[in-house]
Amino acid sequence: TGDVSRYSSPTADNYLASLSSAPAAPEVSAPYEPSREELTQVPVTLNANDWTTLGKAKRLAVLCRLSVVHLTVISCASGGLLAGAAGKGNALRSTLWTVTLCLWHLSHNVINDLQDLDVGRDEAKGAFRRSYGCHPVARGFVSKRNAMKVVFGLTAAAALGSAASVALAPACAWAIPAGLAATLLYTPLAKPCALGELLVYLVWGPAMVGGGYAATAGVHSPVVTWAASVPLGLGAFAMIFGKHIDKIGEPVRTLPKLLGKRLAKATAVTALIGQHVASLLLVRAGILPAPVLLSLLALPFETRAAVRILLTEEPPAEKPSPDVSYRGSILPFVPAKAWPLWYVAVAGWQAVVYGYWFTLGLVMHGQISHAVIAALNLFGIGY
């Protein structure tokens, strides 16, 4: 038996040498699975590998854009809480109204995405809607047929909830067709006519707050519908304004596009500041209970930062560092979590935090009303 080491092949030697010097195969990153907290805070970005690891509940949350229903919860719950502050509360009817309107909102989100796809707005990879969050239908993760099944399921549940609300409190019946019309006409009619922002104000202000009061109290209140709803309606208005400023370069006829970017940003700032001004005036007039002024806690944090960003800062060209954040009274604003959303993210941050302080004030009405009234009297503001 000879020494096998003396036999060699140049070809084999070269091959073995190439293996030792070849670059390592790229590592496949582990699938990203968003937490429940992330799914309720910001639109998450997912690839096909990520999508396959999600359970049905999380897939549904992404498809329906669960993270954007905060203002719906705030407006609907506030209507019921205002009824409670007037001595006409009913927890069952208020909860039913809030859940029902959230179902309508989730259904509308899917309808809106499908309608924008049908008219070609979100077909291109560079479309604004596809630059943030995950568009499961456009990415091919969910077929249009299955998306429509989700729409039918949500709509059926929302319709049942609406019927139950009207049966328990006929006074809220006017708000149901108003909300349904807004759901169906927002994309095909309101957007092209630059009426989307006004429609959002009317839905998240008078319809949700006024309808929630009527659904809970059993009686319609024009004062609540058209006056008490103003602060919350302005928050939704500012948020949609921010979204349309972010996408001002798209060929969609929005009010910010007609106004121009500079004036549009000033309008959004006016709406955010207007929330606090309206609250003070409505409390002074006795239309809102004094504890809603807990919302003033957002003024030195969210409102101040939002105004500065809207007026003086431009969206970053690249994704910001996760270390960059703006201090908040409840939650900080972390641009990296929302990027490439910018103006809508900061306006929404202020509007949502303001809204939750507003709602908490209504929840704590009985406990803190006397303390707040005393403080107002101390500064010469009667109540």
N, C-alpha and C positions, 0 to 999 in steps of 0.2 A: 504494500500500500504506500504510495508516495506521499510526499508532503503536499497537501492540497493547497497550502497557502502560496505555493509557487505558481499556481495557475490563476490567471486573472483575465478579466475581459475589459477592455477599454470602455466599451459601451456601458457595461454594468457599473464600472467605477464612476463614470461621469453621471450616471443616473443617481447613484447613491450620494454623490457629492451635491447634486442639485437638490436632493431632498433635504439635506442638512442646511442648505443655504436659502431654501425657498421661504417666502414669507408665510407666517402662520395664517390659517384660514380665519376669516373674520368671525368673531364671536356673535352668536345670535342672542340678542337681548331678551330677557324674560318678558313675557306679556305683561302689559300694564293693566291693572284692574283698579279703576277708580273707587274710592271709598264712598260710603253713603253721604258723608259730609261734602265731598267734592261734587257729587251728583246734585246736591241741593244748593250749591253755591255758584258754580260757574259752568258754562258749557265745556265739556271735556273733549279732547282730541284723541281719537283712536285709529289704529290701523287694523288691517284684516286679522292679524294675529291676536291683537288685543280683543277684538270683537268676539272671536271664537271662545274665549275664556269666560265671557260674561254670562251670568245666569239670566233667566227670562225677565226677572224684575228689573235688573239693571239695564238690560237692552231696551225695555219699555221706557224706562226713565230717560235714556239717551234719545230715543226716537221722539218722545213727547216733549223734550226739553223741560224737564221737571224743574231745573234751576231757575226758571224765569217766572214762577208762579207766586213769588213772595208778595208782590203788590196786590195780587188778586186776594190772597189770604187776608192781607191787611185791610183792604177796602171793604170786603164782605164782612169780616169779623167786626170791623169798626161800626158798620151800620147796625148790627145786632147789639153791640155794646152801648151805642147811643140810645137805643130803645131801652136797654136796662137802666141807663142813667136817668131816663125819664120815668122809671117805674113800670115799664112795659116789657120787661125782659122775658125771654123764653129760650132756654139753652138748646132745646131740641130743634126748634124752628131755625134758630140762628146757625147752628151747626149744619143742618140740612142745606141751608142756603149757601153757606161757604163751600161745602164739599161739592155741591152741584155746580157752582160757578167755576170751581177749580177744574172739574171734569170738562166743562165747556171750553175753558182756556187750553187745556192739554189737547183736546180735539182740534181746536183752531190752529195750534202750532203745527200739527201734522198736515192739516188742510193747507195751511199757508205754504209749507215746504213743497207739497205736491203741486199746488197752483203755480208757484214760481218755477218749478221744473217744467211744467207743461208749456209755459210761455217763453221758456228758454233763458230765464234770468240766472238760474243756477246750474246750467248745463256745463259751462266752461270750468276748467279746473281753477282758474284765477278768480272766479266769482266770489264776492265778499262773503256770502253765506258759507261757502266751503272753506274759507280761510280761518274760521274760528269754529270751535266745537266739532262735532261729528255729524255729518249729514248722511245717515245710514242708507237712505234711498239713492241719493246721488252716487254714493260710493259702491253701490251694489250689494250692501250687506242685507238689505231688506228689499223685497220686490214691491212694486207699486200695488200689486194685488194684496199682499199681506199688510201693507201700510193702510190700505183702505179698510181692511178687516178691523184694524185697530181703531180707525176713525169711526166705523159703524158701532163698535163695542162701546167706545167712550161716549158717542153721541146718544146711543140708546140709554146708557146709564144716566147721562145728564138730562135727557128728556123725561125719564122717570122721576128724577129728583125735582125737576121743574114742575111736573104735574103734581107731585106731592106737596111742594111748597105752595102752589096756587090753591090746592084743595084746602090746605090748612090756613092759608091767609090770602084770600082773593085780592087783597089790596096790592099785592106785589106783582100781579099779572102783567102790568104794563112793561115791567123790566125784562120779561122773558123774550118777547119778540124783538125788543130793542137789541138785546145781546145777540140773539140769533142772526139778525140782520147784519150786525157788526162782524160776526164771525164769517159770514158768507160773502160779504161785500167789501171787506177790507182790502184784499189783494186786487180783485178785478175792477173795483170802482173807486174806492177811497185813495189808494196809492196813485193811480194815474192822474187823479184830479187834485193832488196835493192836499187832500183832506184827511189823510191818515192820522196826523197829529191831533187834529180836532176830534176825530172819532175816538181816539184813545182816551182823551180827556173825558169825553162824555160817558164812555163805558166805565172807566176805572173811578170816575167821580160820581156823577148823578145816578147812573144805573146801578152800580154795585153798592154804593153806600146808601142811596135812597131806597133801592130795592131791598137791601138787607134790613133796613129799618122797618119797612112795610112788612116784610116776610116775618120778622120777629114780633113786632108790635101789633100787627093785624090792621094797622091804619096807615094811610099814606101821609107823609109830612113834606109839603113843598119846601119848607124851610130847611129841613135836613137834606133833601134831594139837591137843591140848588145853591144852598149857602154852606151848610156844614161839610159838604163834600169837597169844597174848593181846595183845601190844602192837600188832600190825597190825590185829587185829580191833577193838580199841578205837578206832583211828583212823577206820576206816570207820563205826563206831557213832557217833562224835562228828560226823562229816560228815553222815550222814543225819539225826541229831538237829538239826543246824543248819538243814538244809533244811526240816524239819517245823516248826521254830520260825518260820522265815521265812513259812511258809504256815499259821500257826496259826489264822488267821481263816477258813480254808476249812472247809466242812462235811465234813471227813474225820477219821475216828477214829484219831488218831495218839497215841503215848505222850506227846509234849510237850503235846498238847492236854489230855490227861487230867491231867497233872502241873501244868499252868499254866506260864506263860511264865517266871516267876522261877525256879521249881524246875527247869524244863527246861534253862535256861541253866546253872544250877549243875551239873546232871548232865553236860552237854556238857563243861564245864570239868574236871570230875572225870575224865572219860574221857581228855581230852588230857593232863592231868598224869599220869594213870594209865599212859600209854604209857611215860613215863620211869621211873616207879616200878617197873613190871613188868619193864622191861629190866634195871634194876639188880638186882632180886631174882633174876631168871632167870640172869643172869650169875653172881651170887653162888652160886647153886645148881648151877652148871655145866651148865645146860640150854642156854643160849645162849653162843656164843663171845664173848669179851671185845670184839673189834673192833666189835660192833654198837653199842657205846657211843659211836661217832662221832655217833649220833643226838642226844647231849647238846648238840651244837653248835647245835641248834635251840632249846634252852631259853632263852637270853637274848634271842633274836630272835623267831622265830615263836610259840613257846609263850607267852612273856611278853606279846606284843602281843595274841594271841588271847584269853588269859585276861582282859586288861583290857577289850578290846572286848566280849566276851561278858557280862561282869559290870557294866560301867559305861556302855556306849555304846548308843544306839538307832540304828536304820537312818536315814540321812538322808532327808528328805522329797523332795529333788531330787537329781539326778545330781551327785556331787561333782566338783570340779575335777580334771583329770588331773594337776595338780601335787601333789595330796595322796597321800602314800604312806607305808607303814610299812616300815622297814628289815628285811631278811631275811638269813639266812645264805647262801642261794642266790639267791633271787629276792625282790624287794620285793612287798608287797601293795599294789596300786593299786585302791582302791575303785571308781573310775570305770570300770575294765574289767569289773568283775563286776556293778555296779549294774543292776537293783534287788536282786540277790542280796546278802545281807549276812552273816548268821550262818553259812550253809553255805559261803560263800566264805572266810571267815576260818578256820573250822574245817578246811575242806579244804586251805587253804594250809598250816596247821600239820601236818596229817596226812600230806600228800604230801611235804613237805620232810623231816619226820621219817623217813618211809618210805624216801626216797632215800638219806639218810645211813645208815640201818639197812642198806639193801641194799649200799651202797658199802663199809660195814664188812665185810660178808660176802665181797664180791669181793676185798677186800684182806686177807682173813684171814691168809694165809700171811706177808704182808709186815709187818703191824703187830701181830700178836698178842703177840709177845714184849714190845714196847714198852708196850702197854696193860697187860699183866699186871704189868710192873715198876711202872707208875704206881699200879695198884691196891694192890700190896703196900706201896708207899711210904706210902699213906694207911691202911694197916692192914686193907685189904679183901682177904682171901685169895681165890684162884681155883684 
